[in-house]
Amino acid sequence: IQQWDIGLVKREQEKKKEKNRRKKTKNNQSVKKSVNQSCSDKSDTICAAPGISDLCYSQIGDICPVTCGKCDTAMESLPSTTNETTFGSCYKPTIKNGVVTNDQDMLAHNEVLKITCDAGYRLSGQQVTCLIQDTYTNSYMDSRLLPECLAISGETLLGNGTDYAGTRSTAANGVECGNWNADVLSGLYMNDYDAGRLLVGNHNFCRNPGGEHPVPWCLSGNPATVRTQALR
């Protein structure tokens, strides 16, 4: 069974960012070189005349760009190559069947979101931290995956398990189930024309959405075996 390598994804994302940064820097250097080559006084005699700088507002500015300081302005207008990171405080999100228990009304950058579920519900999903405003991040680097408070029932199966809401998360072949929402949102099942129906929740418990299968099942992290992972 192919497993989703989160570490590999992060490394590829960092490589892409670095590649884009280098490309942007190279482009800006080319533009600066072009500006330096084209920005020069057209007439040494005119541009050296006394009081010429007082006429820079006129056509003299185009004839004497160096003397009039227009070359410096052109360079300053180029986009910055600084690799800036955007972050800030976060609003408390609304968690269905649960409550956010962080002390302050606003969470600080990188502060862990703390959630207490209502009685009869269980917290699922990865720990998330504040990035900015209403955006939280996790090891998947996907802000759509907020923790959830799930209603958990017993392990008894009735019929084909359409209403099964237990916590079994191991497939018949012994493989640990993948996270429903994380696997789908990562694009693993982009070739499934109706992959949206697999957004069962931010957890890896076996389910039988729509009652389509004989027993509850789960995602394996491998598109080729998505429908063969029955619960154990």
GUMARVEX-50188 format. One record per residue: chain; residue in three letters; x, y, z of N, C-alpha, C, O, CB in turn; residue number from 0. Coordinates in steps of 0.001 Angstrom, whole numbers, plus 500000, padded with zeros to 6 digits. Glycine has a CB too. Layout:
<atoms>
> cadena,residuo,n.px,n.py,n.pz,ca.px,ca.py,ca.pz,c.px,c.py,c.pz,o.px,o.py,o.pz,cb.px,cb.py,cb.pz,num
> A,ALA,X,Y,Z,X,Y,Z,X,Y,Z,X,Y,Z,X,Y,Z,NUM .
...
</atoms>
This chain:
<atoms>
> cadena,residuo,n.px,n.py,n.pz,ca.px,ca.py,ca.pz,c.px,c.py,c.pz,o.px,o.py,o.pz,cb.px,cb.py,cb.pz,num
> A,ILE,500844,498800,500000,500000,500000,500000,500876,501245,500000,501791,501379,500812,499047,500008,501225,0 .
> A,GLN,500588,502126,499101,501337,503394,499035,500903,504302,500159,499705,504507,500358,501131,504098,497673,1 .
> A,GLN,501815,504831,500876,501503,505739,501980,501816,507166,501563,502786,507408,500844,502296,505356,503257,2 .
> A,TRP,500997,508114,502011,501175,509532,501664,502317,510102,502487,502196,510212,503707,499864,510344,501906,3 .
> A,ASP,503405,510462,501858,504604,510949,502533,504493,512448,502750,504801,513232,501853,505874,510610,501719,4 .
> A,ILE,504049,512854,503948,503876,514273,504257,505216,515002,504207,505299,516140,503745,503227,514448,505642,5 .
> A,GLY,506275,514326,504693,507594,514945,504666,508038,515260,503255,508624,516313,503003,508607,514048,505332,6 .
> A,LEU,507759,514344,502324,508124,514559,500923,507376,515754,500352,507949,516556,499614,507833,513303,500089,7 .
> A,VAL,506096,515873,500692,505294,516996,500207,505895,518311,500667,506035,519246,499878,503841,516877,500691,8 .
> A,LYS,506255,518385,501959,506835,519613,502504,508134,519961,501794,508381,521120,501463,507081,519469,504010,9 .
> A,ARG,508974,518929,501559,510253,519189,500905,510052,519699,499478,510752,520605,499027,511110,517921,500893,10 .
> A,GLU,509083,519102,498776,508803,519547,497416,508272,520975,497399,508604,521758,496509,507805,518609,496748,11 .
> A,GLN,507434,521312,498399,506899,522672,498474,508007,523677,498739,508013,524764,498161,505829,522770,499564,12 .
> A,GLU,508960,523316,499623,510072,524214,499923,510969,524391,498699,511462,525488,498440,510890,523680,501111,13 .
> A,LYS,511182,523299,497941,511990,523387,496730,511335,524312,495713,512010,525094,495044,512202,521996,496122,14 .
> A,LYS,510012,524215,495603,509285,525046,494648,509386,526522,495046,509594,527387,494195,507804,524609,494566,15 .
> A,LYS,509236,526805,496361,509345,528178,496844,510723,528757,496539,510844,529892,496078,509068,528238,498348,16 .
> A,GLU,511776,527948,496807,513141,528409,496582,513393,528636,495092,514069,529593,494714,514149,527396,497146,17 .
> A,LYS,512853,527759,494249,513010,527908,492803,512346,529197,492322,512914,529930,491512,512413,526693,492067,18 .
> A,ASN,511127,529470,492831,510421,530692,492447,511155,531940,492926,511195,532954,492230,509002,530679,493006,19 .
> A,ARG,511745,531854,494145,512478,532999,494689,513703,533307,493825,513989,534466,493525,512907,532725,496150,20 .
> A,ARG,514418,532253,493430,515610,532454,492596,515231,533003,491228,515935,533852,490680,516385,531138,492436,21 .
> A,LYS,514123,532524,490675,513668,533007,489371,513301,534482,489445,513623,535259,488546,512467,532186,488879,22 .
> A,LYS,512612,534866,490546,512219,536257,490715,513442,537147,490868,513496,538239,490302,511298,536410,491922,23 .
> A,THR,514430,536676,491639,515661,537447,491832,516400,537630,490512,516890,538719,490214,516574,536756,492858,24 .
> A,LYS,516480,536547,489714,517158,536615,488420,516465,537593,487482,517121,538358,486775,517217,535231,487778,25 .
> A,ASN,515107,537563,487481,514347,538474,486629,514587,539930,487021,514764,540791,486160,512855,538150,486706,26 .
> A,ASN,514593,540197,488328,514815,541566,488798,516222,542051,488463,516432,543219,488139,514580,541653,490305,27 .
> A,GLN,517183,541126,488549,518552,541503,488205,518659,541872,486728,519382,542798,486360,519521,540360,488538,28 .
> A,SER,517925,541133,485881,517926,541423,484447,517291,542781,484176,517772,543550,483344,517181,540323,483672,29 .
> A,VAL,516201,543065,484892,515529,544355,484715,516427,545493,485172,516515,546524,484504,514200,544387,485489,30 .
> A,LYS,517101,545310,486315,517997,546343,486820,519143,546607,485836,519551,547749,485624,518556,545936,488191,31 .
> A,LYS,519649,545516,485241,520729,545672,484269,520243,546464,483059,520952,547318,482528,521266,544296,483829,32 .
> A,SER,519009,546156,482634,518433,546872,481495,518225,548346,481817,518477,549212,480980,517105,546235,481080,33 .
> A,VAL,517758,548631,483052,517548,550015,483476,518866,550775,483485,518935,551916,483029,516896,550064,484869,34 .
> A,ASN,519931,550128,484015,521235,550781,484076,521790,551090,482683,522406,552131,482455,522216,549906,484841,35 .
> A,GLN,521547,550137,481747,522076,550319,480401,521347,551414,479637,521963,552170,478885,521990,549023,479634,36 .
> A,SER,520010,551500,479837,519213,552460,479074,519114,553823,479747,518778,554810,479093,517831,551911,478854,37 .
> A,CYS,519404,553892,481050,519240,555140,481786,520575,555904,481808,521431,555661,482659,518737,554861,483235,38 .
> A,SER,520723,556808,480877,521948,557620,480821,521613,558977,480206,520663,559106,479435,523072,556898,479993,39 .
> A,ASP,522404,559980,480560,522194,561318,479996,522451,561303,478486,523429,560724,478013,523119,562356,480691,40 .
> A,LYS,521548,561954,477740,521661,561969,476271,522623,563036,475757,523119,562938,474634,520298,562190,475654,41 .
> A,SER,522888,564056,476577,523781,565142,476135,524591,565650,477318,524053,566238,478256,522972,566309,475493,42 .
> A,ASP,525906,565408,477253,526771,565863,478337,526773,567395,478431,526863,567958,479522,528203,565340,478130,43 .
> A,THR,526674,568052,477283,526714,569522,477273,525488,570112,477948,525607,570982,478811,526818,570047,475836,44 .
> A,ILE,524319,569647,477562,523074,570168,478138,522975,569804,479605,522664,570652,480442,521853,569630,477378,45 .
> A,CYS,523237,568547,479919,523042,568064,481291,524045,568669,482277,523810,568659,483485,523150,566549,481324,46 .
> A,ALA,525175,569200,481759,526180,569818,482634,525971,571307,482789,526712,571968,483515,527568,569562,482101,47 .
> A,ALA,524964,571844,482110,524722,573292,482167,524282,573702,483564,523552,572956,484218,523656,573710,481129,48 .
> A,PRO,524706,574864,484036,524325,575349,485367,522796,575472,485499,522121,575934,484580,524994,576714,485647,49 .
> A,GLY,522277,575059,486631,520860,575200,486913,519959,574254,486140,518739,574418,486143,520448,576577,486637,50 .
> A,ILE,520555,573252,485468,519748,572354,484641,518779,571515,485478,517714,571120,485002,520657,571436,483831,51 .
> A,SER,519166,571246,486739,518311,570420,487599,516971,571087,487898,516006,570413,488258,519029,570112,488904,52 .
> A,ASP,516911,572414,487750,515651,573116,487984,514653,572890,486859,513482,573247,486983,515904,574598,488152,53 .
> A,LEU,515115,572298,485761,514244,572080,484599,513885,570607,484410,513376,570205,483363,514916,572605,483338,54 .
> A,CYS,514163,569811,485448,513931,568364,485324,512451,568013,485156,512130,566926,484674,514482,567648,486545,55 .
> A,TYR,511550,568912,485543,510119,568660,485406,509691,568679,483946,508613,568191,483606,509321,569690,486198,56 .
> A,SER,510537,569244,483076,510214,569378,481651,510842,568223,480862,511188,567195,481443,510712,570749,481099,57 .
> A,GLN,510989,568388,479554,511609,567386,478701,513065,567153,479058,513651,566142,478670,511499,567795,477257,58 .
> A,ILE,513647,568082,479793,515034,567923,480245,515168,566644,481073,516211,565990,481065,515490,569159,481075,59 .
> A,GLY,514097,566302,481786,514136,565084,482600,514377,563839,481775,515039,562911,482239,512851,564933,483366,60 .
> A,ASP,513849,563800,480553,514059,562661,479657,515437,562708,479004,516022,561667,478703,512976,562627,478582,61 .
> A,ILE,515956,563928,478784,517281,564087,478171,518384,563802,479189,519432,563252,478848,517443,565511,477594,62 .
> A,CYS,518136,564182,480434,519156,564036,481486,518631,563199,482657,518560,563713,483774,519607,565423,481992,63 .
> A,PRO,518264,561943,482448,517681,561132,483529,518634,560902,484695,518196,560849,485844,517242,559799,482984,64 .
> A,VAL,519929,560765,484421,520895,560557,485496,521007,561810,486351,520919,561739,487577,522273,560172,484926,65 .
> A,THR,521202,562971,485702,521327,564245,486398,520067,564552,487196,520138,565097,488298,521612,565373,485403,66 .
> A,CYS,518917,564202,486637,517633,564496,487303,517219,563433,488308,516165,563561,488930,516544,564646,486272,67 .
> A,GLY,518023,562385,488485,517725,561354,489480,516637,560382,489086,516133,559646,489934,517344,561993,490744,68 .
> A,LYS,516262,560362,487810,515199,559455,487390,515641,557996,487350,514803,557104,487485,514693,559862,486035,69 .
> A,CYS,516897,557735,487173,517396,556361,487165,517225,555720,488543,516833,554558,488653,518877,556326,486738,70 .
> A,ASP,517526,556497,489600,517352,555996,490967,515898,555667,491235,515596,554655,491867,517855,557020,491989,71 .
> A,THR,514979,556522,490755,513545,556290,490952,513106,555018,490255,512311,554248,490794,512728,557478,490437,72 .
> A,ALA,513629,554797,489048,513268,553587,488300,513739,552338,489028,513028,551333,489053,513866,553627,486887,73 .
> A,MET,514921,552386,489618,515446,551242,490357,514631,550967,491609,514379,549810,491948,516901,551474,490727,74 .
> A,GLU,514215,552031,492299,513452,551862,493533,512070,551286,493276,511481,550658,494156,513326,553187,494253,75 .
> A,SER,511546,551499,492059,510200,551022,491744,510157,549543,491419,509076,548970,491282,509640,551797,490592,76 .
> A,LEU,511341,548902,491292,511364,547473,491001,510838,546698,492197,511029,547116,493339,512790,547008,490639,77 .
> A,PRO,510163,545549,491944,509637,544752,493055,510747,544213,493933,511838,543901,493456,508798,543604,492530,78 .
> A,SER,510459,544108,495216,511431,543595,496169,511572,542088,496030,510608,541398,495700,511029,543961,497596,79 .
> A,THR,512773,541576,496283,512999,540130,496249,513012,539547,497654,513373,538385,497839,514317,539809,495535,80 .
> A,THR,512630,540327,498628,512621,539847,500005,511594,538736,500164,510445,538884,499745,512324,540998,500983,81 .
> A,ASN,511998,537637,500762,511105,536500,500985,510336,536734,502281,510769,536310,503352,511902,535152,501042,82 .
> A,GLU,509201,537407,502179,508444,537773,503363,507448,536678,503749,506856,536036,502881,507714,539089,503132,83 .
> A,THR,507271,536473,505039,506300,535512,505531,505156,536272,506193,505385,537131,507045,506954,534509,506522,84 .
> A,THR,503925,535952,505799,502762,536623,506349,502201,535822,507513,501917,534632,507374,501693,536829,505270,85 .
> A,PHE,502042,536464,508644,501443,535801,509792,500859,536846,510720,501132,538037,510573,502475,534926,510532,86 .
> A,GLY,500053,536403,511680,499429,537329,512626,498529,536577,513579,498632,535357,513704,498633,538411,511890,87 .
> A,SER,497645,537294,514254,496726,536694,515209,495545,536045,514485,495282,536337,513319,496227,537748,516208,88 .
> A,CYS,494839,535161,515194,493718,534426,514604,492452,534571,515444,492502,534638,516672,494076,532946,514452,89 .
> A,TYR,491327,534616,514754,490032,534581,515418,489737,533152,515876,490202,532186,515271,488913,535102,514474,90 .
> A,LYS,488969,533033,516936,488552,531705,517371,487513,531149,516395,486518,531816,516112,487981,531754,518815,91 .
> A,PRO,487728,529941,515879,486736,529368,514965,485561,528774,515739,485667,528515,516938,487383,528291,514076,92 .
> A,THR,484468,528564,515063,483317,527889,515658,483438,526399,515382,483544,525987,514227,481972,528454,515098,93 .
> A,ILE,483423,525599,516423,483541,524150,516295,482192,523518,516642,481708,523645,517766,484678,523591,517217,94 .
> A,LYS,481600,522844,515675,480312,522200,515895,480443,521109,516955,481358,520288,516898,479768,521612,514580,95 .
> A,ASN,479537,521104,517908,479508,520125,519001,480734,520223,519915,481137,519243,520541,479411,518720,518430,96 .
> A,GLY,481320,521430,519979,482470,521627,520837,482704,523104,521095,481980,523951,520573,483707,520997,520223,97 .
> A,VAL,483712,523414,521897,484006,524810,522216,485520,525017,522250,486263,524152,522713,483366,525214,523576,98 .
> A,VAL,485967,526173,521752,487386,526530,521804,487698,527039,523207,486992,527909,523717,487748,527608,520719,99 .
> A,THR,488733,526515,523831,489026,526828,525235,490280,527685,525428,490734,527851,526560,489181,525549,526010,100 .
> A,ASN,490839,528226,524364,491985,529139,524526,491564,530352,525343,490430,530812,525213,492544,529589,523143,101 .
> A,ASP,492449,530879,526181,492099,531937,527130,491698,533246,526459,490698,533858,526834,493255,532188,528052,102 .
> A,GLN,492478,533678,525465,492246,534978,524855,491248,534883,523696,491059,533822,523102,493565,535570,524367,103 .
> A,ASP,490612,536032,523390,489674,536079,522266,490392,535878,520933,489830,535310,519996,488921,537412,522258,104 .
> A,MET,491646,536353,520855,492454,536173,519652,493633,535264,519982,494266,535422,521026,492947,537544,519095,105 .
> A,LEU,493930,534316,519102,495064,533431,519297,496309,534039,518668,496245,534619,517584,494781,532040,518704,106 .
> A,ALA,497434,533906,519345,498697,534418,518818,499211,533515,517708,498836,532346,517618,499746,534538,519937,107 .
> A,HIS,500075,534072,516864,500673,533275,515792,501380,532054,516382,502134,532166,517348,501669,534131,514962,108 .
> A,ASN,501125,530892,515790,501690,529592,516209,501064,529036,517479,501486,527983,517957,503176,529726,516417,109 .
> A,GLU,500065,529718,518038,499394,529175,519224,498515,527991,518827,497824,528034,517809,498545,530269,519927,110 .
> A,VAL,498547,526933,519639,497768,525726,519361,496294,525970,519678,495959,526523,520725,498305,524527,520179,111 .
> A,LEU,495420,525555,518766,493980,525673,518991,493542,524570,519949,493770,523388,519693,493189,525589,517646,112 .
> A,LYS,492906,524967,521061,492456,524014,522071,490943,523864,521994,490212,524854,521985,492888,524464,523489,113 .
> A,ILE,490480,522619,521937,489050,522343,521762,488589,521306,522772,489264,520302,522997,488756,521858,520326,114 .
> A,THR,487445,521553,523374,486794,520570,524238,485455,520211,523603,484626,521082,523340,486603,521120,525703,115 .
> A,CYS,485257,518917,523361,484020,518470,522724,482904,518294,523755,483152,518042,524934,484256,517153,521969,116 .
> A,ASP,481674,518434,523272,480521,518211,524127,480461,516739,524538,481102,515883,523928,479218,518633,523408,117 .
> A,ALA,479682,516465,525578,479525,515086,526045,478991,514208,524915,478051,514584,524215,478579,515026,527270,118 .
> A,GLY,479604,513032,524746,479177,512113,523706,479895,512310,522383,479632,511593,521417,477718,512249,523495,119 .
> A,TYR,480806,513285,522335,481540,513551,521099,483037,513391,521349,483524,513553,522468,481224,514973,520563,120 .
> A,ARG,483744,513069,520279,485185,512807,520390,485937,513700,519414,485528,513864,518264,485505,511308,520115,121 .
> A,LEU,487048,514279,519884,487854,515155,519043,488663,514326,518048,489278,513327,518421,488788,516030,519905,122 .
> A,SER,488661,514742,516784,489424,514042,515758,490139,515060,514869,489776,516236,514830,488501,513125,514911,123 .
> A,GLY,491145,514589,514168,491923,515474,513299,493223,515890,513958,493385,515763,515171,491112,516708,512932,124 .
> A,GLN,494132,516381,513164,495436,516786,513663,495384,518110,514418,494493,518934,514213,496412,516889,512519,125 .
> A,GLN,496357,518285,515287,496510,519553,515997,496789,520664,515007,497568,520485,514070,497638,519468,517043,126 .
> A,VAL,496153,521819,515210,496376,522955,514318,496885,524153,515121,496628,524272,516319,495072,523321,513558,127 .
> A,THR,497612,525035,514433,498127,526244,515062,497723,527461,514242,497464,527358,513043,499661,526176,515212,128 .
> A,CYS,497672,528607,514897,497267,529854,514245,498302,530290,513218,499503,530283,513486,497059,530962,515286,129 .
> A,LEU,497820,530670,512036,498677,531256,511007,498379,532743,510879,499262,533573,511098,498477,530542,509648,130 .
> A,ILE,497125,533092,510522,496699,534484,510435,495186,534543,510265,494610,533729,509543,497409,535208,509266,131 .
> A,GLN,494544,535496,510922,493104,535763,510832,492287,534495,511099,492282,534005,512228,492752,536333,509445,132 .
> A,ASP,491593,533950,510085,490800,532752,510306,491460,531527,509694,490784,530546,509384,489407,532932,509736,133 .
> A,THR,492772,531577,509519,493507,530485,508882,494398,529775,509894,495229,530393,510560,494351,531013,507711,134 .
> A,TYR,494203,528453,509993,495015,527602,510862,495743,526580,510002,495252,526199,508939,494138,526895,511943,135 .
> A,THR,496911,526136,510454,497683,525195,509664,498040,523962,510480,497915,523959,511705,498945,525859,509134,136 .
> A,ASN,498484,522914,509792,498798,521634,510424,499921,520963,509643,500503,521574,508746,497539,520712,510490,137 .
> A,SER,500229,519718,509974,501320,519029,509284,500992,518766,507824,501895,518575,507009,501637,517720,509981,138 .
> A,TYR,499692,518753,507484,499299,518610,506081,499469,519932,505323,499422,519957,504093,497839,518128,505984,139 .
> A,MET,499667,521022,506061,499732,522374,505489,498451,522676,504715,498491,523250,503627,500971,522521,504561,140 .
> A,ASP,497316,522282,505289,496015,522475,504650,495060,523103,505663,494644,522448,506619,495445,521121,504110,141 .
> A,SER,494713,524373,505454,493890,525106,506405,492436,524625,506420,491660,525037,507282,493935,526581,506085,142 .
> A,ARG,492062,523761,505479,490689,523247,505431,490448,522143,506449,489306,521741,506672,490375,522730,504042,143 .
> A,LEU,491518,521651,507069,491409,520505,507967,491405,520924,509427,492353,520638,510158,492544,519538,507717,144 .
> A,LEU,490347,521599,509859,490191,521926,511278,489755,520670,512039,489056,519826,511478,489154,523081,511475,145 .
> A,PRO,490157,520535,513305,489690,519401,514105,488161,519385,514184,487517,520426,514055,490296,519455,515523,146 .
> A,GLU,487597,518218,514393,486149,518051,514472,485756,517312,515745,486543,516547,516301,485628,517300,513244,147 .
> A,CYS,484540,517550,516195,483970,516804,517306,482971,515816,516719,481908,516207,516237,483292,517756,518360,148 .
> A,LEU,483323,514521,516764,482511,513488,516125,481609,512784,517128,481982,512567,518280,483402,512472,515429,149 .
> A,ALA,480415,512433,516665,479512,511600,517464,479971,510155,517294,479970,509636,516178,477995,511784,517027,150 .
> A,ILE,480359,509508,518373,480856,508137,518323,479851,507210,519011,479435,507449,520145,482259,508028,518995,151 .
> A,SER,479472,506143,518293,478554,505157,518873,479303,503856,519107,480533,503832,519051,477322,504921,517949,152 .
> A,GLY,478587,502786,519367,479222,501500,519645,479783,500848,518393,479708,501400,517296,478236,500568,520300,153 .
> A,GLU,480350,499656,518583,480988,498939,517489,480071,497908,516834,480515,497157,515965,482229,498263,517988,154 .
> A,THR,478813,497859,517233,477882,496887,516655,477495,497290,515242,477164,498446,514978,476625,496755,517529,155 .
> A,LEU,477545,496303,514321,477166,496548,512937,475746,496064,512683,475385,494943,513042,478146,495860,511978,156 .
> A,LEU,474948,496923,512059,473602,496562,511660,473517,496614,510145,473793,497646,509534,472553,497497,512310,157 .
> A,GLY,473129,495487,509538,473044,495444,508086,474416,495635,507464,475377,494964,507844,472078,496508,507573,158 .
> A,ASN,474506,496546,506513,475797,496797,505849,476588,497921,506517,477591,498385,505977,475570,497141,504381,159 .
> A,GLY,476134,498353,507689,476900,499344,508439,476777,500764,507927,477674,501577,508151,478319,498964,508437,160 .
> A,THR,475687,501082,507243,475507,502449,506738,475536,503462,507870,476043,504571,507702,474187,502568,505968,161 .
> A,ASP,474991,503081,509031,474938,503987,510174,476075,503746,511166,476056,504295,512268,473609,503843,510880,162 .
> A,TYR,477053,502943,510796,478163,502664,511701,478926,503947,512014,479312,504685,511108,479107,501611,511092,163 .
> A,ALA,479142,504210,513310,479871,505403,513744,480855,505039,514852,481027,505770,515828,478891,506499,514230,164 .
> A,GLY,481499,503876,514665,482491,503436,515640,483871,503988,515350,484020,504962,514613,482548,501935,515678,165 .
> A,THR,484882,503357,515937,486248,503893,515822,487231,502908,515196,488443,503087,515315,486755,504297,517186,166 .
> A,ARG,486730,501884,514540,487650,500952,513887,488341,501677,512728,487698,502371,511939,486894,499670,513379,167 .
> A,SER,489650,501503,512646,490419,502247,511632,491505,501397,510990,492512,501915,510508,491050,503484,512256,168 .
> A,THR,491289,500082,510990,492232,499163,510350,491498,498364,509294,490429,497812,509557,492898,498219,511390,169 .
> A,ALA,492069,498300,508092,491433,497577,506993,491631,496074,507149,492413,495621,507984,491993,498048,505644,170 .
> A,ALA,490908,495306,506329,490964,493849,506413,492367,493312,506162,492721,492248,506671,489997,493236,505423,171 .
> A,ASN,493165,494026,505389,494533,493577,505114,495531,494056,506161,496736,493865,506000,494967,494059,503748,172 .
> A,GLY,495045,494673,507226,495905,495099,508319,496484,496484,508177,497222,496940,509050,496999,494152,508466,173 .
> A,VAL,496161,497165,507086,496698,498509,506849,495885,499548,507613,494656,499488,507639,496702,498837,505340,174 .
> A,GLU,496585,500507,508238,495915,501589,508934,495216,502489,507913,495801,502856,506894,496922,502399,509790,175 .
> A,CYS,493974,502836,508194,493189,503642,507264,493746,505061,507141,494349,505591,508075,491731,503690,507712,176 .
> A,GLY,493533,505655,505981,493920,507040,505758,492830,507981,506234,491686,507571,506428,494223,507284,504283,177 .
> A,ASN,493188,509247,506423,492226,510274,506819,491354,510628,505609,491871,511020,504562,492957,511546,507376,178 .
> A,TRP,490038,510491,505754,489125,510714,504634,489357,512075,503970,489714,512151,502794,487680,510610,505110,179 .
> A,ASN,489150,513135,504734,489237,514478,504150,490648,514819,503675,490821,515413,502611,488779,515512,505162,180 .
> A,ALA,491652,514443,504463,493038,514772,504090,493423,514106,502781,494035,514739,501921,494013,514345,505197,181 .
> A,ASP,493072,512834,502620,493424,512121,501387,492711,512709,500177,493315,512869,499117,493084,510639,501516,182 .
> A,VAL,491433,513029,500331,490665,513571,499206,491163,514967,498835,491389,515255,497660,489162,513616,499549,183 .
> A,LEU,491333,515830,499833,491752,517208,499570,493180,517297,499044,493545,518288,498412,491627,518033,500830,184 .
> A,SER,493985,516279,499295,495355,516282,498791,495407,516010,497291,496442,516208,496655,496189,515249,499534,185 .
> A,GLY,494285,515555,496728,494239,515291,495289,494503,513855,494911,494630,513552,493724,495217,516149,494597,186 .
> A,LEU,494592,512947,495889,494861,511547,495581,493771,510927,494705,494040,510018,493920,495000,510754,496866,187 .
> A,TYR,492541,511425,494845,491425,510823,494124,490835,511785,493101,489627,511784,492860,490347,510377,495099,188 .
> A,MET,491693,512607,492502,491219,513599,491542,490587,512965,490310,489805,513612,489613,492360,514492,491123,189 .
> A,ASN,490917,511705,490035,490348,511033,488870,488983,510420,489156,488321,509919,488247,491292,509960,488385,190 .
> A,ASP,488567,510460,490401,487230,509988,490762,486251,511128,490511,486331,512167,491167,487170,509505,492260,191 .
> A,TYR,485340,510947,489578,484442,512039,489178,483564,512517,490326,483051,513635,490283,483566,511596,488020,192 .
> A,ASP,483382,511691,491349,482512,512061,492465,483269,511963,493789,482736,511475,494785,481260,511160,492496,193 .
> A,ALA,484513,512432,493788,485342,512301,494989,484781,513082,496172,485099,512778,497322,486752,512769,494697,194 .
> A,GLY,483947,514088,495898,483387,514883,496982,482588,514066,497980,482494,514436,499151,482522,515956,496421,195 .
> A,ARG,482017,512970,497538,481212,512141,498440,482100,511411,499459,481607,510861,500443,480382,511120,497630,196 .
> A,LEU,483423,511416,499205,484359,510764,500121,484836,511703,501225,485633,511308,502076,485555,510234,499351,197 .
> A,LEU,484350,512946,501213,484702,513890,502287,483837,513583,503506,482958,514358,503884,484507,515383,501824,198 .
> A,VAL,484110,512447,504099,483306,511951,505218,483608,512696,506505,482723,512873,507342,483543,510466,505419,199 .
> A,GLY,484848,513135,506673,485220,513843,507890,486724,513856,508078,487457,513180,507356,484550,513212,509097,200 .
> A,ASN,487180,514631,509053,488601,514743,509345,489004,513646,510334,489362,513913,511482,488938,516150,509911,201 .
> A,HIS,488933,512400,509847,489265,511233,510684,489553,510051,509772,489402,510154,508554,488102,510893,511686,202 .
> A,ASN,489966,508926,510353,490267,507738,509546,489447,506523,509981,489871,505386,509772,491752,507412,509633,203 .
> A,PHE,488284,506751,510580,487433,505657,511003,486667,505067,509814,486248,505796,508915,486459,506134,512082,204 .
> A,CYS,486493,503761,509818,485759,503092,508743,484317,503579,508699,483670,503753,509731,485799,501563,508926,205 .
> A,ARG,483837,503791,507499,482453,504221,507286,481940,503596,505992,482721,503061,505205,482346,505783,507233,206 .
> A,ASN,480634,503665,505774,480031,503173,504539,479121,504270,503971,477897,504141,503997,479228,501845,504791,207 .
> A,PRO,479730,505359,503454,478929,506488,502962,477978,506078,501838,478390,505504,500829,479845,507604,502473,208 .
> A,GLY,476700,506386,502040,475706,506047,501032,475286,504588,501060,474406,504191,500297,476230,506379,499683,209 .
> A,GLY,475890,503785,501917,475541,502371,501992,475853,501609,500720,475160,500644,500397,474094,502224,502311,210 .
> A,GLU,476890,502024,499984,477190,501414,498694,477898,500071,498793,477896,499300,497833,478024,502343,497891,211 .
> A,HIS,478500,499782,499936,479301,498563,500076,478698,497610,501103,477878,498023,501924,480735,498914,500472,212 .
> A,PRO,479098,496335,501064,478539,495345,501995,478861,495629,503459,478087,495285,504353,479046,493978,501639,213 .
> A,VAL,480031,496272,503697,480464,496594,505063,481148,497960,505049,481519,498448,503982,481431,495491,505630,214 .
> A,PRO,481320,498586,506217,482078,499835,506263,483495,499620,505725,484032,498513,505784,482129,500385,507706,215 .
> A,TRP,484087,500687,505204,485401,500601,504590,486143,501910,504818,485644,502796,505513,485290,500285,503079,216 .
> A,CYS,487329,502036,504239,488087,503269,504440,489037,503501,503275,489213,502635,502418,488867,503218,505763,217 .
> A,LEU,489642,504672,503257,490626,505007,502234,491991,504464,502651,492317,504393,503836,490689,506544,502005,218 .
> A,SER,492777,504083,501647,494080,503481,501932,495242,504425,501676,496380,504121,502032,494259,502241,501108,219 .
> A,GLY,494962,505576,501057,496049,506456,500652,496570,506095,499274,497552,506666,498800,497177,506400,501663,220 .
> A,ASN,495896,505131,498628,496281,504676,497296,495053,504656,496404,494162,503835,496625,496943,503275,497352,221 .
> A,PRO,494966,505536,495392,493779,505605,494544,493394,504278,493913,492215,504030,493663,493993,506607,493470,222 .
> A,ALA,494381,503417,493652,494099,502148,492983,493333,501174,493873,492692,500251,493370,495391,501510,492528,223 .
> A,THR,493393,501370,495193,492739,500434,496102,491702,501108,496983,491375,500600,498055,493765,499750,496964,224 .
> A,VAL,491180,502252,496541,490286,503019,497380,489058,502232,497816,488541,502467,498908,489862,504254,496661,225 .
> A,ARG,488578,501308,496996,487333,500606,497308,487559,499202,497854,486598,498449,498013,486472,500530,496078,226 .
> A,THR,488789,498833,498143,489038,497466,498591,489383,497355,500061,489710,496273,500548,490137,496873,497791,227 .
> A,GLN,489309,498482,500778,489755,498483,502164,488573,498315,503133,488121,499289,503735,490511,499782,502470,228 .
> A,ALA,488082,497099,503279,487004,496822,504217,487555,496821,505633,488742,496574,505847,486321,495476,503894,229 .
> A,LEU,486678,497100,506610,487169,497136,507986,487549,495751,508455,487100,494738,507919,486121,497735,508919,230 .
> A,ARG,488394,495739,509477,488904,494463,510011,488091,494074,511227,488347,493035,511835,490417,494564,510378,231 .
</atoms>
